[in-house]
Amino acid sequence: MAKIDFSKPRLQSFNGIFLIFITDLAKRIKQNIYILAIPFLQNNLFKDYGTYIYIGLALLVILQFVFSYLSYKKFKFSIQEDAFHLDSGVIKLSHIEIPFERIQNINLQQNVLQQLLNVVGFEIETAGEGTAEIKIKALDKEFATSLKTKLIEEKNKLTDEDVSLAEDEESDEIKDQTDTEEEDLLFALNFKTLIKVGISSNLFKGVGLLLAFLAYLYNFIMDFLTAVFDLNLEEDFKNRIPETLSFLSAILIAVIILGFLITVLSTVLKYYNLKIFKNQQNFEVEYGLFKRVNKVIKKTKTQIFEIRTNPIKKLFKIRSVFVSQAASKQLTEKQKIGLVGLSKENLRVLFKSLFQLELNDLVYELSRSQGRLFFRYFYKNLILMVILTAVAYFFYLNWLSITGLVIVFLGLTGIAYLKVKKSSIGVNADLISIRKGSIDTRFDIIEIHKLHSVRLSRNIFQQYNGHADLVVETAAGTVNVEYLKYDEAVELLNYLLYKIESTTDKSWI
């Protein structure tokens, strides 16, 4: 490929016009769905004004296309001196300048529409931002890869100037990312294992998505009928609530089955064709069917290495890893980089590459949460049960609802017991491992020198009964261990503070 002059302001790929138009049009339809739906539900309007309605809709679509075209023409980016520049906006113009030293990550993404148009999304994450500061919707993949390489090279030049005085870890890391000759395929997730990942995923997530969709659909229908036809069906629904056990059982079974299928399907779509490439000390991750994601796991930026398992995963002999990298605020679940369906050997290789330690040889000194933690969960569950009981009393209180409440309470109590049993922290010379979970088990592994701060938190009850929560903060967020013995918590606090202060030869990022 011929050398590209990135100093010249450039537009997105020509197909970006259609991508911008379709996404903006979909956004406008979603924002005005109530108004747009009225003509299609009232025949008299179409009979009298059908021609005008079609002309009006056509004009709106044309205006949207013109606006999208202007957005495309006004969106220009370039590399000037020591920064990446971006100009955008039709009515309100904006100029963004990102110095090379602030660039942390460069990600390529590709949703289903971008795949159809043969373009990729280009994102630049910077220091001090929790999300991507630069988002370019449509670039040719080859051009996007060249731009990514160019930005990394420019940042590398800046770090090389500092390395002349002292060896900079980040410089090595950036060189690793640009050295594609050393890139090896470490792991490719086959479809059979992907199905296992879906089956072993959190069922409640799928059930929650289904219930959220049903609630949204119910509210949409009720709002629409109330706004358009001035109907109020709430009283009618209350009078028609089925009182048969068979009907409610069928609804419950259907929700569980659909929730399970949604969980499996969403997992398959998200992690389809997952691949992990090893590039010396860094890893490049690709996954997704409708939205193809490309992210880099950097050794220096890795803050929390989270291993998740559960009884079904153990049966299938797979594990999931979620990596939290440095950010300006607590990372959400969606912002973590997920690596699913890993074998024991895959996990060992990944861990050793990031930490230069053998995962299977690690030994920790453990401190466990105390039994009083159970009452913290118990009282929270009790408040929830009081609310549910009040709702049942006012709407539908009988032996069936009482039985359901008892089952829910027993389930919550069992989960609280498991949470207490699994809650602990392990410490050795290099790492801390915080264990959490109930049915699922989660291990948060953090290098001690990457801790930002460590502190104790005590409420009035803990001050009375001699317990404390240990709170550790990293550049990816906060993790806490609840209800440790106070003396153990103080000992851990002092040890971790000593290790943080005495470790001067390693950087937290």
Secondary structure, 3 states (H helix, E strand, C coil): CCCCCCCCCECCCCCHHHHHHHHHHHHHHHHCHHHHHHHHHCHHHHHHHHHHHHHHHHHHHHHHHHHHHHHHHHCEEEEECCEEEEEECCCCCEEEEEEHHHEEEEEEEEEHHHHHCCCEEEEEEECCCCCCCEEEEEECHHHHHHHHHHHHHHHHHHHHHHHCCCCCHHHHHHHHHHCHHHCEEEEECCHHHHHHHHHCCCHHHHHHHHHHHHHHHHHHHHHHHHHHHCCCCHHHHHHCCCCCHHHHHHHHHHHHHHHHHHHHHHHHHHHCCCEEEEECCEEEEEECCCEEEEEEECCCCEEEEEEEECHHHHHHCCEEEEEEECCCCCCCHHHCEEEEEECHHHHHHHHHHHHCCCHHHCCCEEEECCCCHHHHHHHHHHHHHHHHHHHHHHHCCCHHHHHHHHHHHHHHHHHHHHHHHHCEEEECCCEEEEEEECCCEEEEEEEHHHCCEEEEECCHHHHHHCEEEEEEEECCEEEEEEEEEHHHHHHHHHHHHHHHHHCCCCCCC
